[in-house]
């Protein structure tokens, strides 16, 4: 994260270098047992020379700042940002290594590696590369209350679980909080096991949707001490303020589950959802290495969802009522991100940003009134978009919109409680295209409880039809019965048979179910055929000879 890079101590990895008459440094490096040469210009070689293993990056930046002409030198913050980027590039070229001063903290927050079924570099795919906003929000409120905290994203850093050990050694945390989805839960469990083996005194807390949905299973079958259910900001704050944690202090914290010393399963009362999201400060982006992510402008403007889709766990985790931040609160975060980080592209991560029309209008008006030169994208719902709203969104910078369609058969849409019609989808796509929004995405899913070969055929035909109306991308997935969803907890009622409880396989492209009408092998076969048709239509099917 950036705050660590500021305080890191870079050290040169080569003593084989000389300065040319043009004041350029010719450096020879034996990194990776290959002798390589590098030529750095005057400024770059000066910075490299300052990487002496004694100065921090911040101190190097201060030295460079003082050496510049007072009359036209840029701001000190800009110098620091540039040198951070340059130091990172030196490290990638094996010209320096970074060390860190010893620093004890209270809480280490971790986003674990993702399922090993995903490619190791999945975080480099733009739609999968986003900061962990939930953990960042928790870290922000901890710091505001005097709790020393560090946040580490193992997914973005492409780190393995065993690399948690040097982090523990460096920071000596008293609590480690790991946030996991169902797909990343196995890795979270593995990481917790490593920590418990070497550092049994550390309290281990699991947060996120998987633990919130299956707290007893987590506590019975892992080494986690505590499951934090639901929103984690105030739960983690109270846990950190209650150290050392014992049964008496745990009993006073709402929203957690744990096993007592006598072996009883304890589920404390649920913590109420945060009704006033403006009471939370926006996530402090200095807590993460923001430039590691493609979606640097990721932002959450509301939580919760009133819709009842049987395959979605949003309402189970964030509540069935949509709670929104005020326009002014959102705008301050946007402006701060533009000014501090030079970011002008934003991705709104609300499940349905357009759920309240007046609020969308207010947001668009605020961007225009502030004179912000930004672009943004959002997830929407077909029943909430019309031509006028689409034009207003485009005028304020909207360049990407995503609709969850899920099926091209109205009977199937009704059976999964989607609450939209095929006509509304056509209207929404046409409205977005006519408004000029260049990226229009509709997501689809096959393997619904009532799906047959015929209804899936309808879905593929409908997706192809939407391409004629202006759709640009139509990702297809397989129905995945995630904990927290209605199809998971009422699988038998829907005639579903869950055939795999390997959570790492819940990647939305692997078949984990059988339905009344389709065996797993059939769903897999149909899915492959569907992908071939859709990717061919979109020009994304790569063939090799």
C-alpha positions as CSV (number, residue, x, y, z in Angstrom):
1,X,0.0,0.0,0.0
2,X,1.2,3.6,-0.6
3,X,1.7,4.5,3.0
4,X,4.1,1.6,3.3
5,X,6.0,2.5,0.1
6,X,6.5,6.0,1.5
7,X,8.3,4.5,4.6
8,X,10.0,1.7,2.8
9,X,13.8,1.8,2.6
10,X,15.2,1.0,-0.9
11,X,18.7,-0.5,-1.2
12,X,20.8,-0.7,-4.3
13,X,21.5,-4.2,-5.5
14,X,24.6,-3.5,-7.6
15,X,28.0,-2.0,-6.9
16,X,29.0,-2.3,-10.6
17,X,28.3,1.1,-12.0
18,X,29.9,4.2,-13.4
19,X,28.9,7.7,-14.4
20,X,29.3,8.7,-18.1
21,X,30.4,12.2,-19.2
22,X,26.7,12.9,-19.9
23,X,26.0,12.2,-16.2
24,X,24.2,9.0,-17.0
25,X,24.7,6.0,-14.8
26,X,25.6,2.7,-16.5
27,X,24.6,-0.1,-14.2
28,X,25.4,-3.8,-14.4
29,X,23.2,-6.2,-12.5
30,X,23.5,-9.9,-11.9
31,X,19.9,-10.2,-10.9
32,X,18.5,-13.7,-11.4
33,X,22.1,-14.8,-12.3
34,X,21.9,-12.9,-15.6
35,X,24.3,-10.0,-16.1
36,X,22.2,-7.2,-17.5
37,X,23.0,-3.5,-18.1
38,X,20.8,-0.5,-17.5
39,X,21.3,3.1,-18.5
40,X,19.7,5.7,-16.3
41,X,19.5,9.4,-17.1
42,X,20.8,12.1,-14.7
43,X,17.7,12.4,-12.5
44,X,17.0,8.6,-12.5
45,X,20.6,7.8,-11.6
46,X,20.5,10.4,-8.8
47,X,17.5,8.8,-7.3
48,X,19.1,5.3,-7.7
49,X,22.2,6.5,-6.0
50,X,20.1,7.8,-3.0
51,X,18.8,4.2,-2.6
52,X,21.5,3.5,0.0
53,X,19.6,1.3,2.4
54,X,19.5,4.2,4.9
55,X,16.9,6.6,3.5
56,X,13.2,6.0,3.2
57,X,11.4,6.8,-0.1
58,X,9.9,9.8,1.6
59,X,13.3,11.1,2.6
60,X,14.6,10.5,-0.9
61,X,11.7,12.5,-2.3
62,X,12.4,15.3,0.2
63,X,16.1,15.3,-1.0
64,X,15.0,15.5,-4.6
65,X,12.5,18.2,-3.8
66,X,15.0,20.4,-2.1
67,X,17.5,20.0,-5.0
68,X,15.0,21.5,-7.6
69,X,14.8,25.1,-8.5
70,X,12.4,26.9,-6.2
71,X,10.9,28.9,-9.0
72,X,9.4,26.1,-11.0
73,X,9.5,22.9,-9.0
74,X,6.3,20.9,-8.7
75,X,4.6,20.2,-5.5
76,X,6.2,17.9,-2.9
77,X,3.3,15.4,-3.1
78,X,3.8,15.1,-6.9
79,X,7.5,14.5,-6.5
80,X,6.7,11.8,-3.8
81,X,4.2,10.1,-6.1
82,X,6.6,10.1,-9.1
83,X,9.4,8.7,-7.0
84,X,7.2,6.0,-5.6
85,X,6.4,4.9,-9.2
86,X,10.0,5.0,-10.1
87,X,11.2,3.1,-7.1
88,X,8.6,0.4,-8.0
89,X,10.1,0.2,-11.5
90,X,13.6,-0.1,-10.1
91,X,12.4,-3.0,-8.0
92,X,10.8,-4.7,-11.0
93,X,14.1,-4.4,-12.8
94,X,16.0,-5.9,-9.9
95,X,18.1,-2.8,-9.4
96,X,16.9,-2.3,-5.8
97,X,15.1,-4.1,-3.0
98,X,12.7,-2.6,-0.5
99,X,13.0,-3.0,3.2
100,X,10.6,-1.9,5.9
101,X,11.3,-0.6,9.4
102,X,9.9,-2.6,12.2
103,X,6.3,-1.5,13.0
104,X,3.9,-3.0,15.4
105,X,0.2,-2.8,14.7
106,X,-3.1,-3.8,16.3
107,X,-4.9,-5.2,13.4
108,X,-3.8,-6.8,10.1
109,X,-6.6,-6.9,7.5
110,X,-6.2,-9.3,4.6
111,X,-7.9,-10.1,1.3
112,X,-6.7,-13.7,0.6
113,X,-5.7,-15.2,-2.7
114,X,-8.6,-16.3,-4.9
115,X,-9.5,-19.8,-5.9
116,X,-6.6,-21.7,-7.5
117,X,-9.1,-22.5,-10.4
118,X,-8.7,-18.9,-11.4
119,X,-5.5,-17.8,-13.2
120,X,-2.9,-16.3,-10.9
121,X,-3.0,-13.1,-12.8
122,X,-6.8,-12.7,-12.8
123,X,-6.5,-9.4,-11.0
124,X,-4.9,-8.0,-14.2
125,X,-8.2,-8.4,-16.1
126,X,-9.9,-5.0,-15.8
127,X,-13.3,-6.2,-14.7
128,X,-11.7,-8.3,-11.9
129,X,-9.2,-5.6,-10.8
130,X,-10.8,-3.5,-8.0
131,X,-9.7,-2.3,-4.6
132,X,-11.2,-4.2,-1.6
133,X,-13.5,-1.3,-0.7
134,X,-15.0,-3.1,2.3
135,X,-11.7,-3.8,4.0
136,X,-10.5,-0.3,3.1
137,X,-13.6,1.1,4.9
138,X,-12.9,-1.0,8.0
139,X,-9.2,0.1,8.0
140,X,-10.3,3.7,7.7
141,X,-12.5,3.7,10.7
142,X,-9.9,1.8,12.7
143,X,-7.3,4.4,12.0
144,X,-9.6,7.2,12.8
145,X,-10.1,5.7,16.2
146,X,-6.4,5.3,17.0
147,X,-6.1,1.6,16.0
148,X,-2.8,0.8,14.2
149,X,-3.8,-1.1,11.1
150,X,-2.3,-2.5,7.9
151,X,-4.2,-3.7,4.9
152,X,-2.8,-6.3,2.5
153,X,-4.5,-7.5,-0.7
154,X,-3.0,-10.9,-1.6
155,X,-5.1,-11.1,-4.8
156,X,-3.8,-7.9,-6.2
157,X,-0.2,-8.6,-5.1
158,X,-0.5,-12.2,-6.5
159,X,0.9,-13.6,-3.3
160,X,0.5,-17.1,-1.9
161,X,-0.9,-17.9,1.6
162,X,2.5,-18.7,3.1
163,X,3.6,-15.1,2.4
164,X,1.5,-14.1,5.4
165,X,4.4,-15.2,7.6
166,X,6.7,-12.3,6.8
167,X,3.8,-9.9,7.3
168,X,3.1,-11.2,10.7
169,X,6.9,-11.0,11.5
170,X,7.0,-7.4,10.3
171,X,3.8,-6.1,12.0
172,X,3.2,-8.3,15.0
173,X,-0.6,-7.8,14.9
174,X,-2.9,-8.9,17.8
175,X,-5.8,-9.5,15.5
176,X,-5.8,-10.7,11.9
177,X,-9.1,-10.1,10.0
178,X,-9.5,-12.0,6.7
179,X,-12.4,-11.1,4.4
180,X,-13.5,-14.0,2.1
181,X,-16.1,-14.7,-0.6
182,X,-17.2,-18.2,-1.0
183,X,-14.7,-18.7,-3.8
184,X,-11.8,-17.4,-1.7
185,X,-12.8,-19.1,1.5
186,X,-10.6,-22.1,1.1
187,X,-7.5,-19.8,0.8
188,X,-8.7,-17.8,3.8
189,X,-9.0,-21.0,5.8
190,X,-5.5,-22.2,4.6
191,X,-4.0,-18.8,5.6
192,X,-5.6,-18.9,9.0
193,X,-4.2,-22.4,9.5
194,X,-0.7,-21.1,8.8
195,X,-1.1,-18.2,11.2
196,X,-2.4,-20.5,13.9
197,X,0.5,-22.9,13.5
198,X,3.2,-20.4,14.1
199,X,1.4,-17.6,16.0
200,X,-1.3,-19.3,18.3
201,X,-1.7,-16.1,20.3
202,X,-3.2,-14.1,17.5
203,X,-7.0,-13.8,17.3
204,X,-8.3,-14.8,13.9
205,X,-11.5,-13.2,12.5
206,X,-13.3,-14.1,9.3
207,X,-15.5,-11.5,7.6
208,X,-17.4,-11.4,4.4
209,X,-20.4,-13.1,2.8
210,X,-19.3,-16.7,3.2
211,X,-18.7,-16.5,7.0
212,X,-21.8,-14.4,7.4
213,X,-23.9,-17.1,5.7
214,X,-22.3,-20.2,7.3
215,X,-20.8,-19.1,10.6
216,X,-21.2,-22.5,12.3
217,X,-19.6,-24.4,9.5
218,X,-16.7,-22.0,9.6
219,X,-16.2,-22.2,13.3
220,X,-16.5,-26.0,13.4
221,X,-14.2,-26.7,10.5
222,X,-11.5,-24.1,10.6
223,X,-9.2,-22.4,13.2
224,X,-11.0,-19.0,13.1
225,X,-11.8,-17.7,16.5
226,X,-14.6,-15.4,15.5
227,X,-16.9,-14.8,12.5
228,X,-17.9,-11.2,11.9
229,X,-21.4,-11.3,10.3
230,X,-22.6,-8.6,8.0
231,X,-21.0,-5.1,7.8
232,X,-17.7,-5.1,9.5
233,X,-16.7,-1.5,10.3
234,X,-18.1,-1.2,13.9
235,X,-17.7,-4.9,14.6
236,X,-14.0,-4.8,14.0
237,X,-13.6,-1.5,15.8
238,X,-15.3,-3.0,18.9
239,X,-13.2,-6.1,18.7
240,X,-10.0,-4.1,18.4
241,X,-11.0,-1.9,21.4
242,X,-11.8,-5.0,23.5
243,X,-8.4,-6.6,23.4
244,X,-7.3,-8.8,25.0
245,X,-10.4,-10.7,23.8
246,X,-12.0,-13.1,26.3
247,X,-15.5,-14.5,26.6
248,X,-16.7,-11.6,28.7
249,X,-15.6,-9.0,26.1
250,X,-16.8,-11.1,23.2
251,X,-20.3,-11.3,24.7
252,X,-20.6,-7.6,24.5
253,X,-19.9,-7.3,20.7
254,X,-22.9,-7.7,18.5
255,X,-22.7,-9.2,15.0
256,X,-20.2,-12.0,15.8
257,X,-20.2,-15.8,16.3
258,X,-17.7,-17.8,18.2
259,X,-17.4,-21.0,20.2
260,X,-17.2,-20.6,24.0
261,X,-14.6,-22.4,26.2
262,X,-17.3,-25.0,27.1
263,X,-17.8,-25.7,23.4
264,X,-21.1,-23.9,22.9
265,X,-21.8,-22.1,19.7
266,X,-22.5,-18.5,20.4
267,X,-24.3,-16.2,18.0
268,X,-24.5,-12.7,19.4
269,X,-27.4,-10.5,18.3
270,X,-27.2,-9.2,14.8
271,X,-25.6,-5.8,14.4
272,X,-28.1,-3.3,12.8
273,X,-27.1,-2.2,9.3
274,X,-25.6,1.3,9.2
275,X,-28.5,3.5,8.4
276,X,-26.6,6.7,7.8
277,X,-23.7,5.9,5.4
278,X,-22.6,9.5,5.4
279,X,-21.5,8.8,9.0
280,X,-18.7,6.7,7.5
281,X,-15.7,8.5,6.0
282,X,-15.0,7.5,2.4
283,X,-12.4,4.7,2.3
284,X,-8.9,6.2,2.6
285,X,-7.2,5.1,-0.6
286,X,-3.8,5.8,0.8
287,X,-4.2,2.6,2.7
288,X,-3.8,0.5,-0.4
289,X,-1.5,0.5,-3.5
290,X,-4.2,2.1,-5.6
291,X,-2.1,2.0,-8.8
292,X,-2.0,-1.8,-8.7
293,X,-5.7,-1.9,-9.7
294,X,-7.3,-1.3,-13.1
295,X,-10.5,0.1,-11.5
296,X,-8.6,2.8,-9.5
297,X,-11.8,4.8,-9.3
298,X,-14.0,2.1,-7.8
299,X,-16.6,3.7,-5.5
300,X,-19.6,2.5,-3.5
301,X,-22.4,4.9,-3.2
302,X,-25.0,2.7,-1.5
303,X,-25.6,-0.7,0.1
304,X,-28.4,-3.2,0.2
305,X,-30.9,-4.4,-2.5
306,X,-34.7,-4.7,-2.2
307,X,-34.9,-7.1,-5.1
308,X,-35.5,-10.8,-4.5
309,X,-33.5,-12.7,-7.1
310,X,-33.1,-16.2,-5.9
311,X,-29.4,-16.5,-7.0
312,X,-28.1,-13.4,-5.3
313,X,-26.7,-13.0,-1.8
314,X,-26.6,-9.2,-1.7
315,X,-29.6,-8.7,0.5
316,X,-28.5,-11.5,2.9
317,X,-25.2,-9.6,3.5
318,X,-26.2,-5.9,3.1
319,X,-29.9,-6.0,3.8
320,X,-33.1,-5.8,1.7
321,X,-33.3,-2.0,2.0
322,X,-31.2,0.2,-0.3
323,X,-29.2,2.6,1.9
324,X,-27.5,5.4,0.0
325,X,-24.9,8.1,0.6
326,X,-25.9,11.7,-0.1
327,X,-24.9,13.2,-3.4
328,X,-22.6,15.7,-1.6
329,X,-20.9,12.9,0.3
330,X,-20.2,11.0,-2.9
331,X,-19.1,14.1,-4.8
332,X,-16.5,15.0,-2.2
333,X,-15.0,11.5,-2.6
334,X,-14.9,11.8,-6.4
335,X,-13.3,15.3,-6.2
336,X,-10.8,14.1,-3.7
337,X,-9.8,11.1,-5.8
338,X,-9.4,13.4,-8.9
339,X,-7.2,15.9,-7.1
340,X,-5.1,13.5,-5.0
341,X,-4.6,10.7,-7.4
342,X,-5.3,12.1,-10.9
343,X,-8.0,9.6,-11.5
344,X,-10.8,10.5,-13.9
345,X,-12.5,7.1,-14.5
346,X,-14.9,5.8,-11.9
347,X,-16.7,2.5,-11.5
348,X,-19.8,2.5,-9.2
349,X,-20.0,-0.8,-7.5
350,X,-23.6,-0.6,-6.1
351,X,-25.6,-3.7,-7.1
352,X,-28.2,-1.4,-8.7
353,X,-27.0,2.2,-8.8
354,X,-30.1,3.4,-10.7
355,X,-32.6,2.0,-8.2
356,X,-33.7,5.6,-7.2
357,X,-34.2,7.8,-10.2
358,X,-34.1,11.1,-8.4
359,X,-30.8,10.2,-6.8
360,X,-29.2,9.4,-10.2
361,X,-30.5,12.7,-11.5
362,X,-29.0,14.5,-8.5
363,X,-25.6,12.7,-9.0
364,X,-25.5,13.7,-12.7
365,X,-26.4,17.3,-12.0
366,X,-23.7,17.5,-9.3
367,X,-21.0,16.3,-11.7
368,X,-22.0,18.8,-14.3
369,X,-22.3,21.7,-11.8
370,X,-18.8,20.9,-10.4
371,X,-17.4,20.9,-13.9
372,X,-15.8,17.5,-13.4
373,X,-14.1,16.0,-16.5
374,X,-14.7,12.3,-15.6
375,X,-16.2,9.2,-17.0
376,X,-18.0,6.5,-15.0
377,X,-19.8,3.2,-15.3
378,X,-22.4,1.5,-13.2
379,X,-24.6,-1.6,-12.7
380,X,-28.3,-1.0,-13.5
381,X,-31.6,-2.7,-13.7
382,X,-33.6,-2.8,-17.0
383,X,-36.8,-1.6,-15.3
384,X,-35.1,1.6,-14.0
385,X,-33.8,3.0,-17.2
386,X,-35.5,5.1,-19.9
387,X,-34.4,7.3,-22.8
388,X,-34.3,10.6,-20.8
389,X,-32.3,9.1,-17.9
390,X,-29.9,7.4,-20.2
391,X,-29.2,10.7,-22.0
392,X,-28.6,12.5,-18.7
393,X,-26.2,9.8,-17.5
394,X,-24.3,10.0,-20.7
395,X,-24.1,13.8,-20.5
396,X,-22.5,13.6,-17.1
397,X,-19.9,11.0,-18.2
398,X,-21.5,7.6,-18.1
399,X,-19.6,5.4,-20.6
400,X,-20.5,1.9,-19.3
401,X,-23.7,0.4,-18.1
402,X,-24.4,-3.2,-17.1
403,X,-27.8,-4.9,-16.8
404,X,-28.4,-8.2,-15.1
405,X,-30.7,-10.0,-17.5
406,X,-30.1,-13.7,-16.6
407,X,-32.6,-15.3,-19.0
408,X,-34.2,-14.7,-22.4
409,X,-37.3,-16.5,-21.4
410,X,-40.0,-14.7,-19.5
411,X,-41.2,-17.7,-17.6
412,X,-37.7,-18.3,-16.3
413,X,-37.3,-14.7,-15.3
414,X,-40.5,-15.0,-13.3
415,X,-39.4,-18.2,-11.7
416,X,-36.1,-16.7,-10.4
417,X,-38.0,-13.6,-9.1
418,X,-36.0,-11.2,-11.4
419,X,-38.8,-8.7,-11.5
420,X,-38.2,-7.5,-15.1
421,X,-39.6,-8.2,-18.5
422,X,-37.9,-8.9,-21.8
423,X,-39.5,-5.8,-23.2
424,X,-37.9,-3.7,-20.5
425,X,-34.5,-5.1,-21.3
426,X,-35.0,-4.2,-25.0
427,X,-36.0,-0.7,-24.0
428,X,-33.1,-0.3,-21.7
429,X,-30.5,-1.5,-24.2
430,X,-31.9,0.7,-26.9
431,X,-32.1,3.7,-24.6
432,X,-28.4,3.3,-23.6
433,X,-27.3,2.9,-27.2
434,X,-29.3,5.9,-28.4
435,X,-27.9,8.0,-25.6
436,X,-24.4,7.2,-26.9
437,X,-23.2,5.0,-24.0
438,X,-20.5,3.0,-25.8
439,X,-20.2,0.0,-23.4
440,X,-23.5,-1.8,-22.8
441,X,-23.2,-5.1,-21.0
442,X,-25.9,-7.7,-20.3
443,X,-25.1,-10.7,-18.0
444,X,-26.8,-14.0,-18.5
445,X,-27.0,-17.2,-16.5
446,X,-27.9,-20.8,-17.5
447,X,-28.9,-23.7,-15.3
448,X,-31.8,-22.0,-13.5
449,X,-34.1,-24.4,-11.6
450,X,-36.7,-24.4,-14.4
451,X,-34.3,-24.1,-17.3
452,X,-34.5,-26.7,-20.1
453,X,-32.5,-26.9,-23.3
454,X,-35.3,-25.0,-25.0
455,X,-35.4,-22.1,-22.5
456,X,-31.6,-21.8,-22.7
457,X,-31.9,-21.7,-26.4
458,X,-34.3,-18.8,-25.9
459,X,-31.7,-17.0,-23.8
460,X,-29.0,-17.4,-26.4
461,X,-31.3,-16.1,-29.1
462,X,-32.3,-13.1,-26.9
463,X,-28.7,-12.2,-26.3
464,X,-27.9,-12.3,-30.0
465,X,-31.0,-10.1,-30.6
466,X,-29.8,-7.6,-28.0
467,X,-26.6,-7.3,-29.9
468,X,-28.6,-6.1,-32.8
469,X,-30.1,-3.4,-30.6
470,X,-26.7,-2.1,-29.4
471,X,-25.4,-4.6,-26.8
472,X,-21.6,-4.9,-26.8
473,X,-20.8,-7.7,-24.4
474,X,-22.9,-10.5,-23.0
475,X,-21.0,-12.5,-20.3
476,X,-22.6,-15.9,-19.6
477,X,-22.2,-17.8,-16.4
478,X,-23.6,-21.0,-14.8
479,X,-26.0,-20.8,-11.9
480,X,-23.9,-21.1,-8.8
481,X,-25.7,-21.8,-5.4
482,X,-23.7,-19.5,-3.2
483,X,-24.3,-19.6,0.6
484,X,-26.7,-16.7,1.4
485,X,-28.8,-17.2,-1.7
486,X,-32.3,-18.7,-1.8
487,X,-31.2,-21.4,-4.2
488,X,-28.6,-22.6,-1.7
489,X,-30.7,-22.6,1.4
490,X,-33.8,-23.9,-0.4
491,X,-32.2,-26.1,-3.0
492,X,-34.6,-29.0,-2.4
493,X,-37.6,-26.8,-2.8
494,X,-36.3,-25.7,-6.2
495,X,-35.5,-29.3,-7.3
496,X,-31.8,-28.6,-7.3
497,X,-29.2,-31.1,-6.3
498,X,-25.9,-29.5,-5.1
499,X,-23.3,-31.9,-6.3
500,X,-20.1,-30.2,-5.2
501,X,-19.1,-28.5,-1.9
502,X,-15.6,-27.6,-3.0
503,X,-16.0,-23.8,-2.5
504,X,-13.0,-23.1,-4.7
505,X,-15.0,-24.5,-7.7
506,X,-17.8,-21.9,-7.2
507,X,-16.3,-19.7,-10.0
508,X,-19.5,-19.3,-12.0
509,X,-18.0,-21.2,-14.9
510,X,-18.0,-24.7,-13.3
511,X,-21.2,-26.8,-12.8
512,X,-22.0,-27.5,-9.2
513,X,-25.7,-28.5,-9.6
514,X,-28.2,-30.7,-11.3
515,X,-31.8,-29.6,-11.9
516,X,-35.1,-31.4,-12.4
517,X,-34.5,-31.2,-16.2
518,X,-30.7,-31.1,-16.7
519,X,-27.8,-33.3,-15.5
520,X,-24.5,-31.7,-14.7
521,X,-23.0,-33.0,-17.9
522,X,-25.8,-31.6,-19.9
523,X,-25.4,-28.1,-18.3
524,X,-21.7,-28.2,-19.0
525,X,-22.2,-29.2,-22.6
526,X,-24.8,-26.5,-23.2
527,X,-22.6,-23.9,-21.5
528,X,-19.7,-24.7,-23.8
529,X,-22.0,-24.5,-26.9
530,X,-23.4,-21.2,-25.6
531,X,-20.0,-19.7,-25.1
532,X,-18.9,-20.7,-28.6
533,X,-22.0,-18.9,-30.1
534,X,-21.7,-15.8,-28.0
535,X,-18.0,-15.3,-28.3
536,X,-18.2,-15.8,-32.0
537,X,-20.9,-13.1,-32.3
538,X,-18.8,-10.7,-30.2
539,X,-15.5,-11.5,-32.1
540,X,-13.9,-12.8,-28.9
541,X,-13.5,-16.5,-30.0
542,X,-9.8,-17.1,-30.5
543,X,-8.8,-19.9,-32.8
544,X,-5.4,-21.4,-33.3
545,X,-4.3,-23.6,-36.1
